[in-house]
Amino acid sequence: MYIIGITGGTASGKTTFVSKLKEKIDPNYINIISQDDYYKPLAHLSASEKATVNFDHPNAIDFELLARHIIALKNNTPILKPMYDFEIHDRLEAKKIVTPKPILVIEGILILTSEKIKALCDYAIFVDAPKKIRQKRRIDRDISERGRTLESVLYQFENHIHPMHDQFIEPVKTSVHRIIDGTISFDKPLEELVNLIENQVSLP
């Protein structure tokens, strides 16, 4: 199994890049796992308490479970992947069966802040974009897709997103194999990544 970690700041273009990569590879050969589904359960907290949780700190992620799932897939064992709902800030009761495939992509802002997850990746990519662009994209997304208010998103940027990005995410850029500009076309880096994958995995 060839494992690719794709990280970068919030709204840098990671999900778009991963979606375009998935379009170029037979779905029978690739799994995509998002860090977002591995946020720790918060059922013990009230709605107001959940709203104050710093989801941009590595402590918010269940890296132990994520690592176990990556290792299981690498050992050709299916997993029951958790699913997360951003509107209720909690995991759903339902889980998704994921069966092993030759290519595994792990995507998320914090995945490479974990040395354990980083060590499991064969190749690491950082999708980069300026702070102002990332903030505008995130505001638009959270309001339209996650039922957030402008005030709550701005509060999160000021108190969580920007400080955590500077402390944990930005330093990861020095240890990845490739940095990709998230503000321009992904055509060339996608072509190069597909070529790399084809050299590692026998694709149809």
C-alpha atoms as a printed R data frame, in Angstrom:
    type eleno elety resid chain resno       x      y       z
1   ATOM     1    CA   MET     A     1   0.000  0.000   0.000
2   ATOM     2    CA   TYR     A     2   1.289  3.455  -0.933
3   ATOM     3    CA   ILE     A     3   0.302  6.077   1.642
4   ATOM     4    CA   ILE     A     4   0.169  9.797   0.830
5   ATOM     5    CA   GLY     A     5  -0.334 12.516   3.442
6   ATOM     6    CA   ILE     A     6  -1.801 15.778   2.161
7   ATOM     7    CA   THR     A     7  -1.842 18.718   4.557
8   ATOM     8    CA   GLY     A     8  -1.822 22.521   4.636
9   ATOM     9    CA   GLY     A     9  -3.701 25.338   6.292
10  ATOM    10    CA   THR     A    10  -7.472 25.480   6.529
11  ATOM    11    CA   ALA     A    11  -9.107 26.209   3.150
12  ATOM    12    CA   SER     A    12  -5.748 26.091   1.365
13  ATOM    13    CA   GLY     A    13  -7.126 23.824  -1.352
14  ATOM    14    CA   LYS     A    14  -6.383 20.371   0.101
15  ATOM    15    CA   THR     A    15  -9.849 18.922  -0.429
16  ATOM    16    CA   THR     A    16 -10.028 20.243  -3.991
17  ATOM    17    CA   PHE     A    17  -6.632 18.749  -4.771
18  ATOM    18    CA   VAL     A    18  -7.629 15.392  -3.284
19  ATOM    19    CA   SER     A    19 -10.926 15.402  -5.206
20  ATOM    20    CA   LYS     A    20  -9.109 16.040  -8.474
21  ATOM    21    CA   LEU     A    21  -6.591 13.310  -7.677
22  ATOM    22    CA   LYS     A    22  -9.413 10.865  -7.042
23  ATOM    23    CA   GLU     A    23 -10.876 11.666 -10.469
24  ATOM    24    CA   LYS     A    24  -7.638 10.573 -12.125
25  ATOM    25    CA   ILE     A    25  -7.358  7.169 -10.441
26  ATOM    26    CA   ASP     A    26  -9.627  4.138 -10.684
27  ATOM    27    CA   PRO     A    27 -11.798  4.199  -7.507
28  ATOM    28    CA   ASN     A    28 -11.020  0.510  -6.988
29  ATOM    29    CA   TYR     A    29  -7.412  1.498  -6.298
30  ATOM    30    CA   ILE     A    30  -7.691  4.469  -3.922
31  ATOM    31    CA   ASN     A    31  -9.095  5.295  -0.481
32  ATOM    32    CA   ILE     A    32  -9.388  8.818   0.900
33  ATOM    33    CA   ILE     A    33  -9.470  9.298   4.667
34  ATOM    34    CA   SER     A    34 -10.102 12.740   6.140
35  ATOM    35    CA   GLN     A    35  -8.678 13.858   9.463
36  ATOM    36    CA   ASP     A    36 -12.037 15.530  10.130
37  ATOM    37    CA   ASP     A    37 -13.722 12.192  10.816
38  ATOM    38    CA   TYR     A    38 -11.229 11.558  13.616
39  ATOM    39    CA   TYR     A    39 -12.126 14.492  15.842
40  ATOM    40    CA   LYS     A    40 -12.557 13.169  19.358
41  ATOM    41    CA   PRO     A    41 -16.168 12.498  20.497
42  ATOM    42    CA   LEU     A    42 -17.763 15.395  22.386
43  ATOM    43    CA   ALA     A    43 -21.108 13.913  23.387
44  ATOM    44    CA   HIS     A    44 -20.293 14.667  27.030
45  ATOM    45    CA   LEU     A    45 -20.260 18.425  26.316
46  ATOM    46    CA   SER     A    46 -23.174 20.829  25.912
47  ATOM    47    CA   ALA     A    47 -23.684 22.704  22.640
48  ATOM    48    CA   SER     A    48 -22.227 25.877  24.143
49  ATOM    49    CA   GLU     A    49 -19.206 23.965  25.467
50  ATOM    50    CA   LYS     A    50 -18.616 22.341  22.085
51  ATOM    51    CA   ALA     A    51 -18.552 25.787  20.474
52  ATOM    52    CA   THR     A    52 -15.512 26.734  22.570
53  ATOM    53    CA   VAL     A    53 -13.429 23.647  21.740
54  ATOM    54    CA   ASN     A    54 -10.237 24.386  19.812
55  ATOM    55    CA   PHE     A    55 -10.632 22.082  16.805
56  ATOM    56    CA   ASP     A    56  -7.400 23.419  15.319
57  ATOM    57    CA   HIS     A    57  -5.186 22.015  18.082
58  ATOM    58    CA   PRO     A    58  -3.680 18.535  17.622
59  ATOM    59    CA   ASN     A    59  -5.286 17.460  20.906
60  ATOM    60    CA   ALA     A    60  -8.680 17.582  19.168
61  ATOM    61    CA   ILE     A    61  -7.729 14.668  16.915
62  ATOM    62    CA   ASP     A    62  -7.864 10.985  17.860
63  ATOM    63    CA   PHE     A    63  -4.482 10.203  16.321
64  ATOM    64    CA   GLU     A    64  -4.282  6.850  18.095
65  ATOM    65    CA   LEU     A    65  -7.412  5.605  16.336
66  ATOM    66    CA   LEU     A    66  -6.307  7.084  13.014
67  ATOM    67    CA   ALA     A    67  -2.915  5.379  13.271
68  ATOM    68    CA   ARG     A    68  -4.521  2.042  14.167
69  ATOM    69    CA   HIS     A    69  -6.812  2.333  11.146
70  ATOM    70    CA   ILE     A    70  -3.948  3.187   8.785
71  ATOM    71    CA   ILE     A    71  -1.937  0.227  10.067
72  ATOM    72    CA   ALA     A    72  -4.955 -2.079   9.747
73  ATOM    73    CA   LEU     A    73  -5.519 -1.066   6.128
74  ATOM    74    CA   LYS     A    74  -1.808 -1.455   5.450
75  ATOM    75    CA   ASN     A    75  -2.117 -4.990   6.831
76  ATOM    76    CA   ASN     A    76  -5.045 -5.669   4.495
77  ATOM    77    CA   THR     A    77  -7.677 -5.476   7.246
78  ATOM    78    CA   PRO     A    78 -10.944 -3.507   6.730
79  ATOM    79    CA   ILE     A    79 -11.821 -0.762   9.215
80  ATOM    80    CA   LEU     A    80 -14.971  0.887  10.571
81  ATOM    81    CA   LYS     A    81 -14.215  4.550  10.017
82  ATOM    82    CA   PRO     A    82 -15.963  7.137  12.203
83  ATOM    83    CA   MET     A    83 -17.983  9.923  10.596
84  ATOM    84    CA   TYR     A    84 -18.167 13.479  11.905
85  ATOM    85    CA   ASP     A    85 -20.951 16.081  11.693
86  ATOM    86    CA   PHE     A    86 -19.762 19.696  11.837
87  ATOM    87    CA   GLU     A    87 -23.217 21.088  12.533
88  ATOM    88    CA   ILE     A    88 -23.473 19.223  15.842
89  ATOM    89    CA   HIS     A    89 -19.704 19.196  16.504
90  ATOM    90    CA   ASP     A    90 -19.661 15.471  17.186
91  ATOM    91    CA   ARG     A    91 -19.218 12.010  15.740
92  ATOM    92    CA   LEU     A    92 -22.226 10.262  14.300
93  ATOM    93    CA   GLU     A    93 -23.276  6.869  15.592
94  ATOM    94    CA   ALA     A    94 -22.956  5.439  12.092
95  ATOM    95    CA   LYS     A    95 -19.592  4.242  10.795
96  ATOM    96    CA   LYS     A    96 -18.310  3.506   7.305
97  ATOM    97    CA   ILE     A    97 -16.654  0.268   6.248
98  ATOM    98    CA   VAL     A    98 -13.386  0.939   4.426
99  ATOM    99    CA   THR     A    99 -11.680 -1.971   2.696
100 ATOM   100    CA   PRO     A   100  -7.956 -1.932   1.838
101 ATOM   101    CA   LYS     A   101  -6.851 -0.606  -1.556
102 ATOM   102    CA   PRO     A   102  -3.380 -0.087  -3.056
103 ATOM   103    CA   ILE     A   103  -3.389  3.700  -2.506
104 ATOM   104    CA   LEU     A   104  -4.354  5.472   0.713
105 ATOM   105    CA   VAL     A   105  -4.598  9.260   0.942
106 ATOM   106    CA   ILE     A   106  -4.786 10.856   4.397
107 ATOM   107    CA   GLU     A   107  -5.924 14.478   4.256
108 ATOM   108    CA   GLY     A   108  -6.181 17.167   6.932
109 ATOM   109    CA   ILE     A   109  -4.639 20.260   8.465
110 ATOM   110    CA   LEU     A   110  -3.058 18.443  11.411
111 ATOM   111    CA   ILE     A   111  -2.176 14.977  10.105
112 ATOM   112    CA   LEU     A   112   1.559 15.617   9.818
113 ATOM   113    CA   THR     A   113   1.802 17.221  13.249
114 ATOM   114    CA   SER     A   114   1.624 13.636  14.517
115 ATOM   115    CA   GLU     A   115   5.009 11.930  14.223
116 ATOM   116    CA   LYS     A   116   3.239  8.566  14.197
117 ATOM   117    CA   ILE     A   117   1.051  9.491  11.220
118 ATOM   118    CA   LYS     A   118   3.949 11.181   9.419
119 ATOM   119    CA   ALA     A   119   6.052  8.028   9.792
120 ATOM   120    CA   LEU     A   120   3.296  5.958   8.172
121 ATOM   121    CA   CYS     A   121   3.227  8.172   5.062
122 ATOM   122    CA   ASP     A   122   5.378  7.290   2.064
123 ATOM   123    CA   TYR     A   123   4.951 10.739   0.547
124 ATOM   124    CA   ALA     A   124   3.880 14.068   2.076
125 ATOM   125    CA   ILE     A   125   2.418 17.148   0.390
126 ATOM   126    CA   PHE     A   126   1.715 20.611   1.793
127 ATOM   127    CA   VAL     A   127  -0.904 22.704  -0.044
128 ATOM   128    CA   ASP     A   128  -0.042 26.337   0.617
129 ATOM   129    CA   ALA     A   129  -2.105 29.535   0.352
130 ATOM   130    CA   PRO     A   130  -1.865 33.051   1.887
131 ATOM   131    CA   LYS     A   131  -3.694 33.733   5.148
132 ATOM   132    CA   LYS     A   132  -6.184 36.211   3.646
133 ATOM   133    CA   ILE     A   133  -7.226 33.812   0.899
134 ATOM   134    CA   ARG     A   134  -7.632 30.932   3.316
135 ATOM   135    CA   GLN     A   135  -9.716 33.062   5.676
136 ATOM   136    CA   LYS     A   136 -12.094 34.219   2.939
137 ATOM   137    CA   ARG     A   137 -12.544 30.681   1.623
138 ATOM   138    CA   ARG     A   138 -13.190 29.325   5.125
139 ATOM   139    CA   ILE     A   139 -15.743 32.034   5.942
140 ATOM   140    CA   ASP     A   140 -17.644 31.339   2.703
141 ATOM   141    CA   ARG     A   141 -17.582 27.568   3.312
142 ATOM   142    CA   ASP     A   142 -18.535 27.572   6.982
143 ATOM   143    CA   ILE     A   143 -21.461 29.915   6.476
144 ATOM   144    CA   SER     A   144 -22.850 28.145   3.409
145 ATOM   145    CA   GLU     A   145 -22.055 24.517   4.271
146 ATOM   146    CA   ARG     A   146 -21.763 24.257   8.059
147 ATOM   147    CA   GLY     A   147 -24.449 26.614   9.335
148 ATOM   148    CA   ARG     A   148 -21.981 28.960  11.025
149 ATOM   149    CA   THR     A   149 -22.361 32.711  11.594
150 ATOM   150    CA   LEU     A   150 -19.783 35.237  10.422
151 ATOM   151    CA   GLU     A   151 -19.100 36.258  14.025
152 ATOM   152    CA   SER     A   152 -18.394 32.692  15.133
153 ATOM   153    CA   VAL     A   153 -16.044 32.041  12.217
154 ATOM   154    CA   LEU     A   154 -14.109 35.265  12.817
155 ATOM   155    CA   TYR     A   155 -13.834 34.411  16.519
156 ATOM   156    CA   GLN     A   156 -12.450 31.008  15.609
157 ATOM   157    CA   PHE     A   157  -9.879 32.531  13.250
158 ATOM   158    CA   GLU     A   158  -8.648 35.031  15.798
159 ATOM   159    CA   ASN     A   159  -8.492 32.639  18.751
160 ATOM   160    CA   HIS     A   160  -7.895 29.211  17.215
161 ATOM   161    CA   ILE     A   161  -7.152 28.959  13.495
162 ATOM   162    CA   HIS     A   162  -4.427 31.574  13.001
163 ATOM   163    CA   PRO     A   163  -2.530 30.861  16.254
164 ATOM   164    CA   MET     A   164  -2.653 27.096  15.722
165 ATOM   165    CA   HIS     A   165  -1.613 27.425  12.093
166 ATOM   166    CA   ASP     A   166   1.470 29.413  13.052
167 ATOM   167    CA   GLN     A   167   2.352 27.074  15.915
168 ATOM   168    CA   PHE     A   168   1.657 23.639  14.450
169 ATOM   169    CA   ILE     A   169   0.881 23.643  10.731
170 ATOM   170    CA   GLU     A   170   3.290 26.112   9.136
171 ATOM   171    CA   PRO     A   171   6.375 24.336  10.576
172 ATOM   172    CA   VAL     A   172   5.352 21.116   8.772
173 ATOM   173    CA   LYS     A   173   6.343 22.730   5.449
174 ATOM   174    CA   THR     A   174  10.003 22.062   6.200
175 ATOM   175    CA   SER     A   175   9.546 18.285   6.344
176 ATOM   176    CA   VAL     A   176   7.283 17.452   3.375
177 ATOM   177    CA   HIS     A   177   8.325 16.111  -0.015
178 ATOM   178    CA   ARG     A   178   6.393 18.675  -2.033
179 ATOM   179    CA   ILE     A   179   4.782 22.105  -1.490
180 ATOM   180    CA   ILE     A   180   1.920 22.968  -3.845
181 ATOM   181    CA   ASP     A   181   0.472 26.427  -4.483
182 ATOM   182    CA   GLY     A   182  -3.218 26.261  -3.569
183 ATOM   183    CA   THR     A   183  -4.091 29.454  -5.472
184 ATOM   184    CA   ILE     A   184  -3.293 28.288  -9.021
185 ATOM   185    CA   SER     A   185  -4.097 25.347 -11.282
186 ATOM   186    CA   PHE     A   186  -3.406 21.910  -9.853
187 ATOM   187    CA   ASP     A   187  -2.886 20.360 -13.295
188 ATOM   188    CA   LYS     A   188   0.918 20.074 -13.185
189 ATOM   189    CA   PRO     A   189   1.293 18.819  -9.577
190 ATOM   190    CA   LEU     A   190  -1.548 16.355 -10.170
191 ATOM   191    CA   GLU     A   191   0.176 14.994 -13.256
192 ATOM   192    CA   GLU     A   192   3.448 14.660 -11.354
193 ATOM   193    CA   LEU     A   193   1.763 12.936  -8.410
194 ATOM   194    CA   VAL     A   194  -0.080 10.477 -10.647
195 ATOM   195    CA   ASN     A   195   3.221  9.649 -12.356
196 ATOM   196    CA   LEU     A   196   4.815  9.079  -8.957
197 ATOM   197    CA   ILE     A   197   1.956  6.824  -7.881
198 ATOM   198    CA   GLU     A   198   2.189  4.828 -11.111
199 ATOM   199    CA   ASN     A   199   5.848  4.187 -10.366
200 ATOM   200    CA   GLN     A   200   4.902  2.836  -6.922
201 ATOM   201    CA   VAL     A   201   1.649  1.016  -7.629
202 ATOM   202    CA   SER     A   202   0.475 -1.073 -10.577
203 ATOM   203    CA   LEU     A   203  -2.589  0.791 -11.870
204 ATOM   204    CA   PRO     A   204  -4.948 -0.398 -14.626
